[in-house]
Amino acid sequence: MPVIFAQIFGLTFLITGFSIVLDRKSTSITINRIAENSGLMWTLGFFSVLLGATIFPFINPMRDTLSLVLYIFSVVAIFKGIFLLWMPGHVSKFYEKMMKNHNMILISGTLCIILSVYLLLASF
């Protein structure tokens, strides 16, 4: 089961990472517009908790490194979702602050690509 999750997330992160790196201006505009809408932030939080809670029971973190990475990913998704549900206003202010610094957009896209390469190489 971890291999399937790693392949799905690896491909998703690869596409997302390249989109972020290649079109930073549109990424910044999109994130700012999402951050302005608290209802959309709440919806993203709900689906983030749902995603993390779906992965969490299927992963044994003591099995191998790939399982540990996916386990950490699911825990982070749950906490991010809870934070989005609990305080969407604070998160939107944080996102707006981060989007003003275009280097942070480049760093997040690069980290997304690195994570996707690891997930894909470990799963195939």
N, CA, C and O of each residue as an XYZ file, in Angstrom:
496
protein
N       0.810     -1.205      0.000
C       0.000      0.000      0.000
C       0.858      1.277      0.000
O       0.498      2.236     -0.683
N       1.973      1.326      0.736
C       2.790      2.542      0.706
C       3.332      2.852     -0.686
O       3.516      4.018     -1.036
N       3.587      1.824     -1.473
C       4.126      2.041     -2.814
C       3.104      2.774     -3.678
O       3.466      3.675     -4.435
N       1.854      2.402     -3.573
C       0.797      3.055     -4.357
C       0.670      4.520     -3.934
O       0.594      5.411     -4.780
N       0.645      4.762     -2.625
C       0.579      6.149     -2.141
C       1.786      6.946     -2.616
O       1.645      8.102     -3.016
N       2.976      6.340     -2.575
C       4.191      7.042     -2.990
C       4.156      7.377     -4.473
O       4.589      8.461     -4.866
N       3.661      6.491     -5.288
C       3.576      6.762     -6.721
C       2.584      7.877     -7.017
O       2.861      8.765     -7.823
N       1.441      7.829     -6.370
C       0.428      8.869     -6.591
C       0.950     10.233     -6.143
O       0.868     11.212     -6.884
N       1.490     10.287     -4.917
C       1.984     11.564     -4.413
C       3.235     12.022     -5.142
O       3.441     13.221     -5.331
N       4.074     11.074     -5.555
C       5.269     11.443     -6.305
C       4.923     12.128     -7.619
O       5.505     13.162     -7.946
N       3.999     11.574     -8.365
C       3.585     12.199     -9.632
C       2.880     13.539     -9.395
O       3.101     14.505    -10.125
N       2.043     13.579     -8.381
C       1.340     14.827     -8.070
C       2.315     15.926     -7.655
O       2.204     17.063     -8.114
N       3.268     15.588     -6.788
C       4.245     16.581     -6.340
C       5.168     17.011     -7.477
O       5.589     18.167     -7.531
N       5.483     16.093     -8.380
C       6.336     16.447     -9.510
C       5.658     17.483    -10.402
O       6.273     18.482    -10.774
N       4.415     17.250    -10.738
C       3.667     18.193    -11.573
C       3.490     19.526    -10.848
O       3.669     20.591    -11.439
N       3.137     19.459     -9.565
C       2.942     20.685     -8.780
C       4.244     21.452     -8.636
O       4.263     22.674     -8.787
N       5.325     20.755     -8.348
C       6.621     21.418     -8.172
C       7.073     22.137     -9.429
O       7.511     23.285     -9.362
N       6.972     21.478    -10.576
C       7.363     22.141    -11.819
C       6.445     23.312    -12.137
O       6.903     24.327    -12.661
N       5.172     23.190    -11.833
C       4.248     24.316    -12.058
C       4.621     25.509    -11.189
O       4.589     26.650    -11.650
N       4.975     25.249     -9.934
C       5.351     26.330     -9.024
C       6.638     26.998     -9.491
O       6.725     28.225     -9.529
N       7.638     26.194     -9.847
C       8.938     26.748    -10.239
C       8.851     27.514    -11.557
O       9.454     28.578    -11.694
N       8.116     26.990    -12.515
C       8.076     27.607    -13.835
C       7.146     28.810    -13.929
O       7.339     29.660    -14.798
N       6.146     28.905    -13.059
C       5.206     30.029    -13.130
C       4.957     30.585    -11.731
O       3.870     30.437    -11.172
N       5.986     31.227    -11.176
C       5.908     31.724     -9.799
C       4.891     32.849     -9.636
O       4.245     32.949     -8.592
N       4.742     33.682    -10.638
C       3.814     34.808    -10.525
C       2.367     34.310    -10.415
O       1.617     34.766     -9.553
N       1.986     33.389    -11.276
C       0.622     32.848    -11.213
C       0.395     32.074     -9.922
O      -0.703     32.101     -9.367
N       1.429     31.382     -9.439
C       1.314     30.669     -8.165
C       1.035     31.638     -7.034
O       0.175     31.390     -6.188
N       1.764     32.741     -7.022
C       1.575     33.752     -5.982
C       0.166     34.337     -6.023
O      -0.476     34.497     -4.985
N      -0.305     34.651     -7.214
C      -1.652     35.219     -7.359
C      -2.705     34.211     -6.910
O      -3.652     34.569     -6.208
N      -2.544     32.960     -7.309
C      -3.509     31.919     -6.942
C      -3.554     31.694     -5.437
O      -4.635     31.607     -4.855
N      -2.388     31.600     -4.804
C      -2.346     31.377     -3.353
C      -2.955     32.567     -2.617
O      -3.670     32.382     -1.632
N      -2.682     33.776     -3.080
C      -3.275     34.962     -2.439
C      -4.791     34.963     -2.563
O      -5.489     35.328     -1.617
N      -5.305     34.561     -3.713
C      -6.763     34.511     -3.890
C      -7.399     33.420     -3.030
O      -8.500     33.598     -2.508
N      -6.712     32.304     -2.887
C      -7.213     31.245     -2.011
C      -7.214     31.733     -0.572
O      -8.156     31.472      0.176
N      -6.156     32.443     -0.182
C      -6.027     32.920      1.199
C      -7.092     33.966      1.542
O      -7.439     34.119      2.713
N      -7.608     34.675      0.565
C      -8.638     35.690      0.807
C     -10.003     35.068      1.110
O     -10.851     35.722      1.716
N     -10.224     33.839      0.709
C     -11.520     33.187      0.846
C     -11.483     32.201      2.020
O     -10.935     31.106      1.896
N     -12.060     32.589      3.147
C     -11.991     31.733      4.332
C     -12.804     30.445      4.161
O     -12.456     29.422      4.750
N     -13.852     30.475      3.386
C     -14.624     29.256      3.124
C     -13.800     28.234      2.360
O     -13.862     27.038      2.645
N     -13.037     28.702      1.399
C     -12.169     27.801      0.646
C     -11.044     27.276      1.530
O     -10.642     26.120      1.396
N     -10.532     28.111      2.433
C      -9.502     27.662      3.379
C     -10.074     26.562      4.279
O      -9.390     25.579      4.565
N     -11.310     26.722      4.720
C     -11.938     25.709      5.566
C     -12.106     24.404      4.789
O     -11.873     23.324      5.331
N     -12.507     24.502      3.528
C     -12.671     23.312      2.692
C     -11.331     22.608      2.478
O     -11.252     21.382      2.549
N     -10.282     23.384      2.217
C      -8.956     22.793      2.067
C      -8.511     22.103      3.362
O      -7.895     21.038      3.323
N      -8.822     22.708      4.488
C      -8.494     22.101      5.768
C      -9.224     20.787      5.969
O      -8.633     19.812      6.436
N     -10.488     20.751      5.625
C     -11.271     19.520      5.759
C     -10.690     18.404      4.903
O     -10.529     17.280      5.376
N     -10.373     18.705      3.642
C      -9.828     17.682      2.768
C      -8.405     17.288      3.160
O      -7.989     16.156      2.916
N      -7.667     18.198      3.755
C      -6.337     17.867      4.243
C      -6.413     16.878      5.409
O      -5.654     15.910      5.463
N      -7.330     17.130      6.331
C      -7.537     16.182      7.438
C      -8.015     14.837      6.890
O      -7.556     13.788      7.341
N      -8.909     14.862      5.946
C      -9.426     13.635      5.348
C      -8.317     12.845      4.647
O      -8.252     11.623      4.778
N      -7.457     13.528      3.913
C      -6.340     12.875      3.231
C      -5.382     12.245      4.236
O      -5.009     11.079      4.104
N      -4.989     13.021      5.239
C      -4.081     12.489      6.250
C      -4.675     11.329      7.018
O      -3.983     10.355      7.315
N      -5.959     11.427      7.344
C      -6.625     10.354      8.087
C      -6.837      9.112      7.224
O      -6.969      8.010      7.757
N      -6.871      9.269      5.919
C      -7.001      8.119      5.023
C      -5.684      7.357      4.921
O      -5.674      6.126      4.895
N      -4.590      8.080      4.864
C      -3.276      7.448      4.727
C      -2.812      6.853      6.048
O      -2.225      5.771      6.067
N      -3.064      7.538      7.136
C      -2.525      7.206      8.452
C      -2.692      5.742      8.867
O      -1.708      5.139      9.295
N      -3.867      5.142      8.767
C      -4.007      3.758      9.263
C      -3.333      2.703      8.389
O      -3.110      1.581      8.843
N      -3.004      3.046      7.142
C      -2.441      2.056      6.231
C      -0.921      2.007      6.242
O      -0.325      1.164      5.572
N      -0.291      2.896      6.992
C       1.162      3.000      6.958
C       1.759      2.524      8.281
O       1.327      2.943      9.354
N       2.745      1.653      8.193
C       3.522      1.231      9.358
C       4.877      1.935      9.269
O       5.708      1.556      8.444
N       5.115      2.954     10.103
C       6.339      3.754      9.952
C       7.618      2.988     10.266
O       8.702      3.451      9.911
N       7.529      1.845     10.913
C       8.723      1.077     11.266
C       9.159      0.116     10.155
O      10.164     -0.582     10.292
N       8.413      0.085      9.077
C       8.689     -0.885      8.014
C       9.918     -0.508      7.195
O      10.855     -1.298      7.081
N       9.920      0.686      6.628
C      11.053      1.166      5.844
C      11.009      2.693      5.771
O      10.106      3.319      6.326
N      11.975      3.281      5.093
C      12.074      4.736      5.024
C      10.909      5.344      4.250
O      10.395      6.396      4.630
N      10.491      4.696      3.179
C       9.365      5.199      2.398
C       8.104      5.266      3.251
O       7.359      6.244      3.174
N       7.858      4.256      4.050
C       6.694      4.260      4.930
C       6.799      5.372      5.969
O       5.799      6.007      6.304
N       7.997      5.607      6.476
C       8.192      6.682      7.446
C       7.904      8.046      6.825
O       7.269      8.891      7.456
N       8.365      8.265      5.599
C       8.111      9.540      4.914
C       6.614      9.725      4.688
O       6.091     10.819      4.903
N       5.927      8.690      4.265
C       4.481      8.790      4.053
C       3.734      8.973      5.367
O       2.725      9.676      5.412
N       4.215      8.356      6.423
C       3.614      8.526      7.748
C       3.747      9.979      8.211
O       2.789     10.574      8.705
N       4.941     10.536      8.043
C       5.163     11.944      8.412
C       4.285     12.851      7.560
O       3.720     13.824      8.061
N       4.171     12.532      6.268
C       3.311     13.309      5.380
C       1.862     13.288      5.858
O       1.193     14.321      5.845
N       1.373     12.127      6.278
C      -0.017     12.042      6.721
C      -0.228     12.807      8.026
O      -1.259     13.457      8.198
N       0.730     12.739      8.940
C       0.605     13.476     10.200
C       0.636     14.986      9.945
O      -0.146     15.732     10.534
N       1.528     15.430      9.076
C       1.589     16.856      8.734
C       0.293     17.309      8.063
O      -0.192     18.408      8.332
N      -0.269     16.471      7.193
C      -1.539     16.811      6.537
C      -2.663     16.950      7.555
O      -3.497     17.848      7.445
N      -2.686     16.063      8.545
C      -3.720     16.156      9.576
C      -3.567     17.445     10.378
O      -4.545     18.160     10.598
N      -2.345     17.742     10.815
C      -2.132     18.965     11.602
C      -2.384     20.229     10.784
O      -2.930     21.204     11.300
N      -1.991     20.216      9.519
C      -2.258     21.366      8.654
C      -3.762     21.568      8.492
O      -4.254     22.694      8.560
N      -4.484     20.476      8.278
C      -5.935     20.569      8.132
C      -6.612     21.077      9.386
O      -7.523     21.902      9.316
N      -6.166     20.585     10.543
C      -6.739     21.074     11.803
C      -6.454     22.556     11.976
O      -7.320     23.315     12.412
N      -5.248     22.964     11.636
C      -4.892     24.381     11.753
C      -5.722     25.234     10.797
O      -6.157     26.327     11.163
N      -5.946     24.744      9.574
C      -6.780     25.479      8.613
C      -8.229     25.561      9.082
O      -8.882     26.588      8.897
N      -8.733     24.491      9.684
C     -10.105     24.503     10.187
C     -10.249     25.406     11.406
O     -11.257     26.094     11.567
N      -9.251     25.395     12.241
C      -9.325     26.111     13.509
C      -9.054     27.604     13.349
O      -9.751     28.423     13.946
N      -8.055     27.966     12.556
C      -7.676     29.376     12.413
C      -7.398     29.743     10.951
O      -6.242     29.972     10.595
N      -8.417     29.805     10.106
C      -8.152     30.134      8.702
C      -7.627     31.560      8.514
O      -6.911     31.827      7.549
N      -7.969     32.471      9.415
C      -7.492     33.845      9.294
C      -5.999     33.958      9.495
O      -5.326     34.671      8.751
N      -5.471     33.268     10.487
C      -4.029     33.300     10.740
C      -3.251     32.645      9.607
O      -2.182     33.119      9.223
N      -3.785     31.569      9.081
C      -3.116     30.878      7.984
C      -3.104     31.748      6.740
O      -2.103     31.790      6.025
N      -4.201     32.441      6.472
C      -4.237     33.299      5.285
C      -3.246     34.449      5.415
O      -2.626     34.835      4.424
N      -3.083     35.004      6.608
C      -2.076     36.056      6.807
C      -0.672     35.503      6.583
O       0.176     36.167      5.986
N      -0.431     34.284      7.066
C       0.866     33.644      6.862
C       1.131     33.411      5.377
O       2.231     33.679      4.894
N       0.122     32.911      4.646
C       0.278     32.679      3.211
C       0.560     33.981      2.474
O       1.415     34.018      1.589
N      -0.148     35.046      2.827
C       0.069     36.328      2.167
C       1.477     36.835      2.406
O       2.103     37.393      1.504
N       1.983     36.644      3.625
C       3.345     37.055      3.937
C       4.368     36.254      3.133
O       5.347     36.805      2.630
N       4.131     34.964      3.021
C       5.070     34.098      2.314
C       5.060     34.370      0.805
O       6.092     34.232      0.149
N       3.926     34.748      0.260
C       3.842     34.972     -1.175
C       4.499     36.291     -1.602
O       4.769     36.488     -2.786
N       4.754     37.182     -0.662
C       5.455     38.418     -0.997
C       6.924     38.157     -1.304
O       7.548     38.917     -2.046
N       7.479     37.088     -0.740
C       8.865     36.712     -0.954
C       8.909     35.651     -2.054
O       8.564     34.493     -1.824
N       9.338     36.057     -3.251
C       9.324     35.128     -4.385
C      10.363     34.019     -4.241
O      10.249     32.982     -4.896
N      11.375     34.220     -3.392
C      12.337     33.142     -3.153
C      11.681     31.981     -2.412
O      12.032     30.823     -2.639
N      10.732     32.284     -1.527
C      10.031     31.215     -0.813
C       9.201     30.364     -1.766
O       9.060     29.158     -1.560
N       8.658     30.979     -2.795
C       7.913     30.219     -3.798
C       8.858     29.272     -4.528
O       8.524     28.110     -4.759
N      10.036     29.770     -4.890
C      11.028     28.941     -5.580
C      11.511     27.808     -4.672
O      11.674     26.677     -5.128
N      11.737     28.103     -3.403
C      12.191     27.082     -2.453
C      11.117     26.006     -2.273
O      11.427     24.815     -2.262
N       9.862     26.422     -2.132
C       8.803     25.424     -1.947
C       8.618     24.558     -3.193
O       8.368     23.358     -3.078
N       8.738     25.143     -4.362
C       8.646     24.353     -5.594
C       9.799     23.376     -5.732
O       9.607     22.238     -6.160
N      11.002     23.820     -5.369
C      12.178     22.956     -5.436
C      12.070     21.809     -4.438
O      12.399     20.669     -4.766
N      11.611     22.101     -3.220
C      11.422     21.041     -2.228
C      10.360     20.041     -2.680
O      10.476     18.841     -2.428
N       9.344     20.539     -3.339
C       8.286     19.673     -3.861
C       8.859     18.725     -4.927
O       8.511     17.544     -4.958
N       9.719     19.234     -5.782
C      10.345     18.400     -6.811
C      11.267     17.370     -6.178
O      11.266     16.208     -6.584
N      12.059     17.783     -5.182
C      12.969     16.857     -4.509
C      12.190     15.738     -3.825
O      12.561     14.568     -3.923
N      11.105     16.101     -3.130
C      10.277     15.086     -2.472
C       9.655     14.140     -3.492
O       9.569     12.936     -3.253
N       9.225     14.678     -4.622
C       8.610     13.818     -5.637
C       9.624     12.863     -6.241
O       9.302     11.703     -6.500
N      10.845     13.331     -6.470
C      11.875     12.447     -7.016
C      12.169     11.315     -6.034
O      12.302     10.158     -6.433
N      12.270     11.654     -4.745
C      12.501     10.596     -3.756
C      11.359      9.589     -3.743
O      11.591      8.380     -3.763
N      10.125     10.088     -3.710
C       8.969      9.183     -3.657
C       8.914      8.283     -4.894
O       8.624      7.091     -4.790
N       9.194      8.856     -6.053
C       9.127      8.068     -7.276
C      10.264      7.045     -7.361
O      10.053      5.905     -7.774
N      11.473      7.465     -6.965
C      12.586      6.525     -7.019
C      12.428      5.408     -5.985
O      12.797      4.264     -6.254
N      11.896      5.720     -4.830
C      11.718      4.706     -3.793
C      10.556      3.762     -4.093
O      10.515      2.650     -3.566
N       9.625      4.185     -4.921
C       8.441      3.356     -5.156
C       8.520      2.489     -6.410
O       7.745      1.544     -6.561
N       9.451      2.804     -7.309
C       9.534      1.990     -8.533
C      10.684      1.023     -8.464
O      10.906      0.259     -9.403
